[in-house]
Amino acid sequence: MCGIAGVRRFDGAPVSRELLAEMAKRLHHRGPDDNGFWSDGPIGFAHTRLSIIDLAGSPQPMAGASGTTQIAFNGEILNYRQLRTELSYPFRTNGDTEVLLAIYEQHGAKGVAKLRGQFAYAIHDAKTGETHLFRDRLGILPLYYYADSSFFAFASEIKALLPAIGSADVDQESLHDYLAHRSVPAPYTLLRGVRKVPQGHHLVVSADGSVRTEPYWELPRESRIRAVTPEEAVRLVDEALTASVRDALVADVPVGAYLSGGVDSSLITALVARERDGAPLHTFSAGFGDPRVDELHWAEKVAGIVGSRHHSVIVTADDFRDSWAKLSWHRDAPLSEPADVAVFRLAELARREVKVVLSGEGSDELFGGYPKYRFANATRYAGVLPSAVLRRFEKALPASRARLGIAVRAIAEPSYAERMRGWFAPFTVAERAALLGGPATRSVLAPYENGRGDALRRMLYADSHTWLADNLLERGDRMSMAASLELRPPFLDHRVAELAFSLPGNVKVRRGTTKWVVKEVARQHLPADVVDRPKSGFKVPLDAWFRDGLRDMAYDLLTGPTSFVGKTFDRAAVRALLDDHDSGDRNEQPRIWTLLSLEVWHQTLSW
């Protein structure tokens, strides 16, 4: 993986090497092996390289054979060798970067449809005067931009845009989105004027300064659902995932695997071990020294089964306190999940042994893995009981019934869009309006409300475009890149995603079993006790830490006189939240984390 950045001016002024160098400096962690620059008057690209393929060749930015194209590329094209054989092109290197240039020069922007892999890249075409940006289909890799009447700038991370744009204010409307999603769905960010290229989209900057975005891919619609038996579904998923894992092992450097002990990472690890056929495999896991949430023994069991060389790390409250600000800088946003810190420590561990690691990310959002998907059809009962009654019921539930409480909070929301995101939302729509002094004026979920099939399919579609792309994948990219480690999620090969959305819902949630088809695939490669154990997830024991090691930090940051949260939100309500949690009466950890993470991030805005 790498870092890319660039500037295009519309006033004719040249782009300086110093500006490009400053942008690249902020992406050094993404590409510590090399850097390069290209400029031609009012346009320039910068690149920082983490060498994975064609280690000695493929420097970037790279010019095309025609002499009229220039590329800056972040990612891996996993089918680049096959594509080379299909292209009539005077290749000078052995890597995948030049394949992208060849495809563009022979097929234009539509050539992106030929690619398999994870990518974010920019191509400038001097012949047409257009600059093209492409982001991969599922949004595995990030791509940000800023545009006004005088210039356009893009980068792999927001911090690299700031030398070009100067500074940016917090977007108040995006605060509503953050409180609802724990991240901000594309195309918005928490900074005013800074945008994301949405997953599966192509952006074009014309010579006159106009900017347009258009999708080049989307998940299959309901009309493309296959009529398959459950047994056929298992076979199809097994074949597609095996092919994806095989492709994901393409590299000229060592490749390892994350192994939490859960079904997804265990299945990926088992498939990797089979493909490597006895070759040494390094696996990695993180724990918290808390028997309520640790899964290290399961990870060690699977490592023993597949014969990997296993490594583990224990994450503590001190890790959170010591690295929170640093990792907020890396993420360019609040750490939306407590597991962000653990994922970084895991990446640090893995980077000591390998340069690429495979993960099980994406399975839940494609195949229905979260407990909430069992409740998908419960939204039909919304309105049967008044929201006020449901709220009182939710608040009366003990902490041990947290999942039921989440379901009740979601069902009590006033609209389908709010009910859909309510399963993950720390704050309800009413709570957000109270904290921010009024309701939101836009809905990022509006495109996902209608016309996508039954309730389960609609939930999966929305989660794949928001929770997965803008939270989990953003976390995976930023925390791994902070350690200069490339992360590859085989479940998110677009062929696997297309298959998942072409399968009927009854092979995803089947007789109360979530992610049924994936578990049946895993059953063919792993022991039954690994497959059938309850889903735990990457949990962090913050409920206890906020009453102990992180208690004073939380009070100081959220209620102090200089607190951004205290000034922006209702200070009394914030203190009441902390007091309720400290008393032990309620577990307010998700809401405390959301606010505290926002505060820590805001302190990094002196970028």
C-alpha positions as CSV (number, residue, x, y, z in Angstrom):
1,M,0.0,0.0,0.0
2,C,1.1,3.6,-0.5
3,G,0.1,7.2,-0.1
4,I,-0.9,9.5,-3.0
5,A,-1.6,13.2,-3.2
6,G,-1.9,15.9,-5.8
7,V,-3.0,19.4,-6.7
8,R,-4.5,20.9,-9.8
9,R,-4.7,24.7,-10.1
10,F,-7.3,26.4,-12.3
11,D,-5.6,29.9,-12.3
12,G,-2.6,28.7,-14.2
13,A,-0.2,29.1,-11.3
14,P,2.4,26.3,-11.0
15,V,2.3,23.6,-8.4
16,S,5.5,23.8,-6.3
17,R,7.7,20.9,-5.4
18,E,7.7,22.2,-1.9
19,L,3.9,21.9,-1.6
20,L,4.0,18.3,-2.9
21,A,6.8,17.4,-0.6
22,E,4.9,18.7,2.4
23,M,1.8,16.7,1.4
24,A,4.0,13.6,0.9
25,K,5.7,14.1,4.3
26,R,2.3,13.6,6.0
27,L,1.9,10.3,4.2
28,H,5.4,8.9,5.0
29,H,4.0,6.2,7.3
30,R,1.9,4.8,4.3
31,G,5.0,4.5,2.1
32,P,8.4,4.6,4.0
33,D,10.3,2.7,1.3
34,D,10.4,5.5,-1.3
35,N,8.8,8.7,-2.5
36,G,8.4,10.5,-5.8
37,F,7.0,13.7,-7.4
38,W,5.8,14.9,-10.8
39,S,4.6,18.3,-11.8
40,D,3.8,20.0,-15.1
41,G,2.8,23.6,-14.5
42,P,-0.5,23.9,-12.7
43,I,-0.7,20.1,-11.9
44,G,1.4,17.9,-9.7
45,F,1.3,14.4,-8.1
46,A,3.2,13.0,-5.0
47,H,3.6,9.4,-4.0
48,T,5.0,7.5,-1.0
49,R,5.7,3.8,-1.5
50,L,5.3,0.7,0.6
51,S,7.0,-1.9,-1.8
52,I,4.9,-5.0,-2.1
53,I,5.1,-6.0,-5.8
54,D,8.1,-5.4,-8.2
55,L,10.2,-4.2,-5.3
56,A,13.1,-2.8,-7.3
57,G,10.9,-1.3,-10.1
58,S,7.7,0.7,-10.6
59,P,8.7,4.1,-9.1
60,Q,5.8,6.6,-8.9
61,P,4.4,8.9,-10.1
62,M,4.7,7.0,-13.4
63,A,4.3,8.2,-17.0
64,G,2.4,6.2,-19.6
65,A,4.0,5.0,-22.8
66,S,2.0,7.5,-24.8
67,G,3.8,10.4,-22.9
68,T,0.4,12.0,-22.2
69,T,-0.7,10.2,-19.1
70,Q,0.6,10.2,-15.5
71,I,-0.5,8.1,-12.5
72,A,-0.2,8.0,-8.7
73,F,-1.5,4.7,-7.4
74,N,-2.3,3.3,-4.0
75,G,-3.2,-0.4,-3.7
76,E,-2.8,-3.8,-5.3
77,I,-4.3,-5.1,-8.5
78,L,-4.5,-8.8,-7.8
79,N,-5.1,-9.9,-11.4
80,Y,-2.4,-7.7,-12.9
81,R,-0.4,-10.6,-14.3
82,Q,-3.5,-11.9,-16.2
83,L,-4.2,-8.4,-17.5
84,R,-0.7,-7.9,-18.8
85,T,-1.2,-10.9,-21.1
86,E,-4.4,-9.3,-22.5
87,L,-2.8,-5.9,-23.3
88,S,-0.7,-4.9,-26.3
89,Y,1.5,-2.4,-24.5
90,P,5.3,-1.8,-24.4
91,F,5.7,-2.6,-20.7
92,R,8.9,-1.4,-19.0
93,T,8.3,-2.7,-15.5
94,N,7.0,-5.9,-13.8
95,G,4.5,-4.3,-11.5
96,D,0.8,-3.5,-11.4
97,T,1.1,0.3,-11.7
98,E,2.0,0.2,-15.3
99,V,-0.9,-2.2,-16.0
100,L,-3.3,0.6,-14.8
101,L,-1.7,3.0,-17.3
102,A,-2.0,0.5,-20.1
103,I,-5.6,-0.2,-19.4
104,Y,-6.5,3.5,-19.3
105,E,-4.6,4.2,-22.5
106,Q,-6.3,1.4,-24.3
107,H,-9.8,1.4,-22.7
108,G,-10.2,4.8,-21.1
109,A,-11.9,5.3,-17.7
110,K,-14.2,2.3,-18.3
111,G,-11.1,0.0,-18.0
112,V,-11.5,0.1,-14.2
113,A,-14.2,-2.6,-14.6
114,K,-11.4,-5.1,-15.5
115,L,-9.6,-4.7,-12.1
116,R,-9.7,-7.0,-9.1
117,G,-8.2,-5.8,-5.9
118,Q,-8.1,-2.8,-3.7
119,F,-7.1,0.6,-5.1
120,A,-7.3,4.3,-5.1
121,Y,-5.5,6.1,-7.9
122,A,-5.3,9.3,-10.0
123,I,-4.5,9.5,-13.7
124,H,-4.0,12.8,-15.5
125,D,-4.6,12.8,-19.2
126,A,-2.9,15.7,-20.9
127,K,-4.6,14.8,-24.2
128,T,-8.1,15.5,-22.8
129,G,-7.1,17.9,-20.0
130,E,-9.0,15.7,-17.5
131,T,-7.8,14.3,-14.2
132,H,-9.4,11.0,-13.1
133,L,-9.7,9.6,-9.6
134,F,-10.9,6.0,-9.0
135,R,-11.8,4.3,-5.7
136,D,-12.2,0.5,-5.4
137,R,-15.7,-1.1,-5.4
138,L,-16.1,-1.7,-1.6
139,G,-14.1,1.3,-0.4
140,I,-11.2,-0.7,1.1
141,L,-8.8,2.1,0.4
142,P,-9.4,5.8,1.1
143,L,-9.4,8.8,-1.2
144,Y,-10.2,12.4,-0.1
145,Y,-10.5,15.6,-2.0
146,Y,-11.1,19.3,-1.7
147,A,-12.3,21.6,-4.5
148,D,-13.0,25.3,-4.9
149,S,-12.9,27.8,-7.8
150,S,-9.1,28.1,-7.8
151,F,-7.8,24.5,-7.2
152,F,-8.5,20.9,-6.7
153,A,-6.5,18.7,-4.3
154,F,-6.6,15.0,-3.4
155,A,-4.9,12.7,-1.0
156,S,-5.0,9.3,0.7
157,E,-5.5,11.0,4.0
158,I,-7.1,14.3,5.0
159,K,-4.0,15.5,6.8
160,A,-2.1,15.5,3.5
161,L,-4.7,17.9,2.0
162,L,-4.1,20.6,4.7
163,P,-0.8,22.0,3.2
164,A,-2.9,22.8,0.1
165,I,-6.1,24.0,1.7
166,G,-4.6,25.7,4.8
167,S,-7.1,24.9,7.5
168,A,-10.7,23.6,7.7
169,D,-13.5,24.1,10.2
170,V,-15.6,21.4,11.8
171,D,-18.7,20.8,9.7
172,Q,-21.6,21.1,12.2
173,E,-23.9,19.1,10.0
174,S,-21.4,16.2,10.0
175,L,-21.5,16.1,13.8
176,H,-25.1,14.8,13.5
177,D,-23.8,12.0,11.2
178,Y,-20.9,11.2,13.6
179,L,-23.3,10.9,16.6
180,A,-25.4,8.6,14.6
181,H,-22.7,6.4,12.9
182,R,-19.6,6.9,15.0
183,S,-18.1,8.0,11.7
184,V,-19.3,10.2,8.8
185,P,-20.6,8.4,5.7
186,A,-19.3,9.4,2.2
187,P,-19.1,11.8,0.6
188,Y,-18.8,13.9,3.7
189,T,-16.2,14.2,6.5
190,L,-16.1,16.1,9.8
191,L,-14.2,18.9,8.1
192,R,-16.2,21.4,6.0
193,G,-15.3,21.2,2.3
194,V,-13.3,18.0,2.6
195,R,-15.0,15.1,0.8
196,K,-14.5,11.4,0.2
197,V,-14.7,9.7,-3.2
198,P,-17.5,7.2,-2.5
199,Q,-16.8,3.5,-2.9
200,G,-17.1,2.2,-6.4
201,H,-17.0,5.8,-7.9
202,H,-15.0,7.6,-10.5
203,L,-14.3,11.3,-10.2
204,V,-13.4,13.6,-13.1
205,V,-11.8,17.0,-12.9
206,S,-12.1,19.0,-16.1
207,A,-9.9,21.7,-17.3
208,D,-12.6,24.3,-16.5
209,G,-12.5,23.3,-12.9
210,S,-15.8,21.4,-12.9
211,V,-15.9,18.2,-10.8
212,R,-18.3,15.3,-11.3
213,T,-18.5,11.9,-9.7
214,E,-20.3,8.8,-11.1
215,P,-20.6,5.2,-10.0
216,Y,-18.9,2.5,-12.1
217,W,-20.1,-0.4,-9.9
218,E,-22.8,-1.3,-7.5
219,L,-23.9,-4.3,-5.4
220,P,-26.5,-6.5,-7.2
221,R,-30.1,-5.4,-7.0
222,E,-32.9,-7.7,-5.8
223,S,-33.8,-8.8,-9.3
224,R,-30.5,-10.6,-9.5
225,I,-31.1,-13.0,-6.6
226,R,-30.2,-16.6,-7.5
227,A,-32.6,-19.5,-7.0
228,V,-30.1,-21.8,-5.2
229,T,-30.4,-24.5,-2.6
230,P,-28.6,-24.0,0.7
231,E,-26.1,-26.7,-0.3
232,E,-25.4,-24.9,-3.6
233,A,-24.9,-21.6,-1.7
234,V,-22.3,-23.2,0.5
235,R,-20.4,-24.6,-2.5
236,L,-20.5,-21.3,-4.3
237,V,-19.2,-19.3,-1.3
238,D,-16.5,-21.8,-0.6
239,E,-15.3,-21.6,-4.2
240,A,-15.4,-17.8,-4.4
241,L,-13.7,-17.3,-1.0
242,T,-11.0,-19.9,-1.9
243,A,-10.2,-18.0,-5.2
244,S,-10.2,-14.7,-3.3
245,V,-7.7,-15.9,-0.7
246,R,-5.5,-17.4,-3.5
247,D,-5.5,-14.0,-5.3
248,A,-4.8,-12.1,-2.0
249,L,-1.6,-14.0,-1.5
250,V,0.0,-12.3,-4.6
251,A,3.0,-10.4,-3.2
252,D,6.8,-10.3,-3.4
253,V,7.0,-10.0,0.4
254,P,5.9,-12.2,3.4
255,V,2.2,-12.4,4.0
256,G,0.5,-13.3,7.3
257,A,-3.0,-13.4,8.7
258,Y,-4.9,-11.9,11.6
259,L,-6.4,-14.6,13.8
260,S,-8.9,-13.5,16.4
261,G,-10.3,-17.0,17.0
262,G,-13.7,-16.0,15.5
263,V,-15.2,-17.8,12.5
264,D,-14.2,-15.2,9.8
265,S,-10.5,-14.9,10.6
266,S,-10.2,-18.6,11.4
267,L,-11.7,-19.5,8.1
268,I,-9.4,-17.1,6.2
269,T,-6.4,-18.5,8.1
270,A,-7.4,-22.1,7.3
271,L,-7.7,-21.3,3.6
272,V,-4.4,-19.4,3.6
273,A,-2.7,-22.4,5.3
274,R,-4.1,-24.7,2.7
275,E,-2.9,-22.5,-0.2
276,R,0.6,-22.3,1.3
277,D,0.7,-26.1,1.6
278,G,3.0,-26.3,4.6
279,A,5.0,-23.1,4.0
280,P,5.6,-21.1,7.2
281,L,2.6,-18.9,8.1
282,H,2.6,-16.2,10.8
283,T,-0.7,-15.4,12.5
284,F,-1.5,-12.6,15.0
285,S,-4.1,-11.8,17.7
286,A,-4.7,-9.3,20.4
287,G,-6.2,-9.7,23.9
288,F,-7.1,-7.5,26.8
289,G,-6.2,-9.5,29.9
290,D,-10.0,-9.7,30.7
291,P,-11.5,-13.2,30.7
292,R,-15.0,-11.7,29.8
293,V,-13.8,-10.7,26.3
294,D,-10.5,-12.4,25.5
295,E,-10.4,-14.9,22.7
296,L,-6.7,-15.6,22.7
297,H,-7.2,-19.3,23.7
298,W,-9.4,-19.8,20.6
299,A,-6.9,-18.1,18.4
300,E,-4.2,-20.3,19.8
301,K,-6.3,-23.4,19.2
302,V,-6.9,-22.5,15.5
303,A,-3.2,-21.7,15.1
304,G,-2.4,-25.2,16.4
305,I,-4.8,-26.7,13.9
306,V,-3.4,-25.0,10.9
307,G,0.2,-25.1,12.1
308,S,0.9,-21.4,12.1
309,R,3.6,-19.5,14.0
310,H,1.3,-17.5,16.3
311,H,2.0,-14.2,18.0
312,S,-0.2,-12.3,20.5
313,V,-0.2,-9.0,22.3
314,I,-2.1,-7.8,25.4
315,V,-3.8,-4.3,25.2
316,T,-4.2,-2.3,28.4
317,A,-5.9,0.9,29.5
318,D,-2.5,2.6,29.4
319,D,-2.3,1.8,25.7
320,F,-5.5,3.8,25.2
321,R,-4.4,6.7,27.2
322,D,-0.9,6.8,25.6
323,S,-1.8,6.3,22.0
324,W,-5.3,7.9,21.6
325,A,-4.1,11.3,20.3
326,K,-1.5,9.7,18.0
327,L,-4.0,7.3,16.5
328,S,-6.6,10.1,16.1
329,W,-4.0,12.0,14.0
330,H,-3.5,8.9,11.9
331,R,-7.2,8.3,11.4
332,D,-8.0,12.0,10.6
333,A,-11.2,11.5,12.6
334,P,-12.3,10.3,16.1
335,L,-11.5,6.7,16.9
336,S,-15.0,5.5,16.3
337,E,-14.4,2.1,17.8
338,P,-12.5,1.2,21.0
339,A,-11.0,-1.6,19.0
340,D,-9.1,0.9,16.9
341,V,-6.3,1.0,19.5
342,A,-6.2,-2.8,19.7
343,V,-6.1,-3.0,15.9
344,F,-3.1,-0.7,15.8
345,R,-1.2,-2.7,18.5
346,L,-2.0,-5.8,16.4
347,A,-0.6,-4.2,13.3
348,E,2.5,-3.2,15.1
349,L,3.0,-6.8,16.2
350,A,2.4,-8.2,12.7
351,R,4.8,-5.7,11.0
352,R,7.7,-7.2,12.9
353,E,7.2,-10.4,10.9
354,V,5.4,-9.6,7.6
355,K,4.5,-6.7,5.3
356,V,1.0,-7.9,4.3
357,V,-1.7,-9.4,6.4
358,L,-5.1,-10.9,5.5
359,S,-8.2,-10.3,7.7
360,G,-11.8,-11.5,8.0
361,E,-13.3,-8.0,7.6
362,G,-16.5,-7.7,5.7
363,S,-18.1,-11.0,6.3
364,D,-20.7,-9.7,8.7
365,E,-22.0,-7.0,6.4
366,L,-22.2,-9.2,3.3
367,F,-23.5,-12.4,4.9
368,G,-25.5,-11.2,7.9
369,G,-23.3,-11.8,10.8
370,Y,-24.4,-9.4,13.5
371,P,-27.1,-10.3,16.0
372,K,-29.2,-7.3,14.8
373,Y,-29.9,-9.1,11.6
374,R,-32.1,-11.6,13.5
375,F,-34.3,-8.6,14.3
376,A,-34.5,-7.3,10.7
377,N,-38.2,-8.0,10.3
378,A,-38.9,-6.4,13.7
379,T,-39.0,-3.0,12.1
380,R,-42.5,-3.9,10.8
381,Y,-43.7,-3.6,14.4
382,A,-42.4,0.0,14.7
383,G,-45.3,2.2,15.8
384,V,-47.3,-0.5,17.5
385,L,-46.1,0.9,20.9
386,P,-45.3,4.6,21.4
387,S,-41.7,5.5,21.3
388,A,-41.9,6.9,24.9
389,V,-43.0,3.5,26.2
390,L,-40.2,1.7,24.3
391,R,-37.6,4.2,25.7
392,R,-38.7,3.6,29.3
393,F,-38.5,-0.1,28.7
394,E,-35.0,0.2,27.3
395,K,-33.8,2.3,30.2
396,A,-35.2,-0.2,32.7
397,L,-33.3,-3.1,31.2
398,P,-30.2,-4.4,33.1
399,A,-26.8,-4.1,31.5
400,S,-26.8,-7.9,30.9
401,R,-29.6,-7.3,28.3
402,A,-27.6,-4.8,26.2
403,R,-28.5,-6.5,22.9
404,L,-32.2,-6.3,23.6
405,G,-31.8,-2.7,24.6
406,I,-30.1,-1.8,21.3
407,A,-33.0,-3.5,19.4
408,V,-35.6,-1.5,21.4
409,R,-33.7,1.8,20.9
410,A,-33.6,1.1,17.1
411,I,-37.3,0.1,16.8
412,A,-38.4,3.2,18.7
413,E,-36.9,5.5,16.2
414,P,-39.3,7.7,14.1
415,S,-38.3,6.7,10.6
416,Y,-37.1,3.7,8.7
417,A,-33.7,5.3,8.0
418,E,-33.3,6.1,11.7
419,R,-34.4,2.6,12.7
420,M,-31.9,1.1,10.2
421,R,-28.9,3.0,11.7
422,G,-30.2,2.9,15.2
423,W,-28.7,-0.5,15.8
424,F,-25.2,1.0,15.7
425,A,-26.1,4.6,16.7
426,P,-24.7,5.7,20.1
427,F,-27.3,8.5,20.2
428,T,-30.9,8.5,19.1
429,V,-32.3,11.1,16.7
430,A,-33.9,12.9,19.7
431,E,-30.7,12.8,21.7
432,R,-28.7,14.2,18.8
433,A,-31.1,17.0,18.3
434,A,-31.0,17.9,22.0
435,L,-27.2,17.8,22.1
436,L,-26.8,19.9,19.0
437,G,-29.7,22.3,19.5
438,G,-31.8,21.1,16.6
439,P,-32.4,18.3,14.0
440,A,-30.2,17.3,11.1
441,T,-30.9,18.9,7.8
442,R,-29.7,16.1,5.6
443,S,-29.9,12.3,5.5
444,V,-26.9,10.3,4.3
445,L,-29.1,7.1,4.5
446,A,-31.8,8.5,2.1
447,P,-30.3,6.6,-0.9
448,Y,-30.7,3.3,1.0
449,E,-34.2,3.6,2.2
450,N,-36.2,2.2,-0.7
451,G,-36.1,-0.3,-3.5
452,R,-33.5,-2.8,-2.1
453,G,-35.6,-5.8,-1.3
454,D,-36.7,-7.2,2.1
455,A,-35.7,-5.8,5.5
456,L,-32.6,-7.9,5.8
457,R,-31.3,-7.1,2.4
458,R,-31.9,-3.4,2.9
459,M,-30.0,-3.5,6.2
460,L,-27.0,-5.3,4.6
461,Y,-27.0,-2.8,1.7
462,A,-26.9,0.2,4.0
463,D,-24.4,-1.3,6.4
464,S,-22.0,-2.2,3.5
465,H,-22.1,1.4,2.3
466,T,-21.8,3.1,5.7
467,W,-20.8,1.1,8.7
468,L,-18.4,-1.1,6.7
469,A,-16.9,1.4,4.3
470,D,-16.7,4.5,6.5
471,N,-16.0,2.9,9.9
472,L,-14.5,-0.6,9.8
473,L,-12.5,-0.3,6.5
474,E,-11.4,3.2,7.4
475,R,-10.2,1.9,10.7
476,G,-8.4,-1.1,9.1
477,D,-6.6,1.1,6.6
478,R,-5.5,3.8,8.9
479,M,-4.5,1.6,11.9
480,S,-2.5,-0.8,9.6
481,M,-0.9,2.0,7.7
482,A,0.1,3.7,10.9
483,A,2.4,0.6,11.3
484,S,3.3,0.6,7.6
485,L,1.4,-2.7,7.1
486,E,-0.8,-3.6,4.2
487,L,-4.2,-5.1,5.0
488,R,-6.1,-7.3,2.6
489,P,-9.7,-8.5,3.3
490,P,-10.5,-11.5,1.0
491,F,-14.3,-11.4,1.9
492,L,-14.3,-8.0,0.1
493,D,-13.1,-9.3,-3.3
494,H,-16.0,-7.8,-5.4
495,R,-16.8,-11.2,-6.8
496,V,-17.5,-12.5,-3.3
497,A,-19.6,-9.4,-2.6
498,E,-21.6,-9.8,-5.8
499,L,-22.2,-13.4,-4.9
500,A,-23.3,-12.5,-1.4
501,F,-25.9,-10.0,-2.6
502,S,-27.1,-12.5,-5.2
503,L,-27.9,-15.1,-2.5
504,P,-31.4,-15.3,-0.8
505,G,-31.6,-14.1,2.7
506,N,-32.5,-17.6,4.1
507,V,-29.0,-18.8,3.6
508,K,-27.6,-15.8,5.5
509,V,-29.9,-15.8,8.5
510,R,-31.3,-19.3,8.8
511,R,-33.4,-20.6,11.6
512,G,-32.0,-17.9,13.9
513,T,-28.4,-18.6,12.9
514,T,-26.6,-15.6,11.6
515,K,-24.1,-15.8,8.8
516,W,-25.2,-19.4,8.2
517,V,-23.6,-20.0,4.8
518,V,-20.2,-18.8,6.0
519,K,-20.4,-21.0,9.1
520,E,-21.2,-24.0,6.9
521,V,-18.2,-23.2,4.7
522,A,-16.1,-22.9,7.8
523,R,-17.4,-26.3,9.0
524,Q,-15.6,-27.9,6.1
525,H,-12.2,-26.5,7.2
526,L,-12.4,-26.2,11.0
527,P,-13.7,-28.1,14.0
528,A,-17.3,-27.7,15.0
529,D,-16.5,-26.0,18.4
530,V,-14.7,-23.2,16.6
531,V,-17.6,-22.7,14.2
532,D,-20.5,-23.0,16.7
533,R,-19.2,-21.0,19.6
534,P,-21.1,-17.7,20.3
535,K,-19.9,-14.6,18.4
536,S,-17.9,-12.4,20.7
537,G,-16.4,-9.7,18.4
538,F,-13.4,-7.5,19.1
539,K,-14.6,-6.2,22.5
540,V,-12.7,-3.9,24.7
541,P,-13.6,-3.8,28.4
542,L,-14.1,0.0,28.5
543,D,-17.2,-0.2,30.8
544,A,-14.8,-1.1,33.6
545,W,-11.9,1.1,32.4
546,F,-14.2,4.2,32.4
547,R,-14.9,3.6,36.1
548,D,-11.2,3.0,36.9
549,G,-8.1,3.7,34.8
550,L,-9.8,6.1,32.3
551,R,-12.3,7.7,34.7
552,D,-10.5,10.9,35.5
553,M,-9.4,11.4,31.9
554,A,-13.0,11.2,30.7
555,Y,-14.3,13.7,33.2
556,D,-11.4,16.2,32.6
557,L,-11.7,16.1,28.8
558,L,-15.5,16.2,28.5
559,T,-16.4,18.7,31.2
560,G,-13.3,20.9,31.5
561,P,-13.4,24.6,30.7
562,T,-11.7,24.3,27.3
563,S,-13.5,21.1,26.2
564,F,-14.8,21.2,22.6
565,V,-17.5,18.8,23.5
566,G,-18.4,20.9,26.6
567,K,-18.7,24.0,24.4
568,T,-20.5,22.3,21.5
569,F,-22.9,20.1,23.3
570,D,-25.0,20.4,26.5
571,R,-22.4,20.3,29.2
572,A,-24.9,19.2,31.9
573,A,-26.1,16.3,29.8
574,V,-22.6,15.2,29.2
575,R,-21.8,15.2,32.9
576,A,-25.0,13.3,33.7
577,L,-23.9,10.7,31.2
578,L,-20.6,10.3,33.0
579,D,-22.2,10.2,36.4
580,D,-24.8,7.5,35.4
581,H,-22.0,5.3,34.2
582,D,-19.7,5.9,37.2
583,S,-22.6,5.0,39.5
584,G,-22.8,1.5,37.9
585,D,-26.5,1.9,37.3
586,R,-26.1,2.0,33.5
587,N,-23.4,1.1,31.0
588,E,-23.0,4.3,29.0
589,Q,-19.6,3.2,27.5
590,P,-20.7,3.6,23.8
591,R,-21.8,7.2,24.3
592,I,-18.9,8.2,26.5
593,W,-16.5,6.7,24.0
594,T,-18.2,8.6,21.1
595,L,-17.9,12.0,22.9
596,L,-14.4,11.4,24.3
597,S,-13.0,10.3,21.0
598,L,-14.5,13.4,19.4
599,E,-12.7,15.5,22.0
600,V,-9.4,13.8,21.6
601,W,-9.6,14.2,17.8
602,H,-10.5,17.9,18.0
603,Q,-7.3,18.4,19.9
604,T,-5.3,17.1,17.0
605,L,-6.7,19.8,14.6
606,S,-3.4,21.8,15.0
607,W,-2.2,19.5,12.1
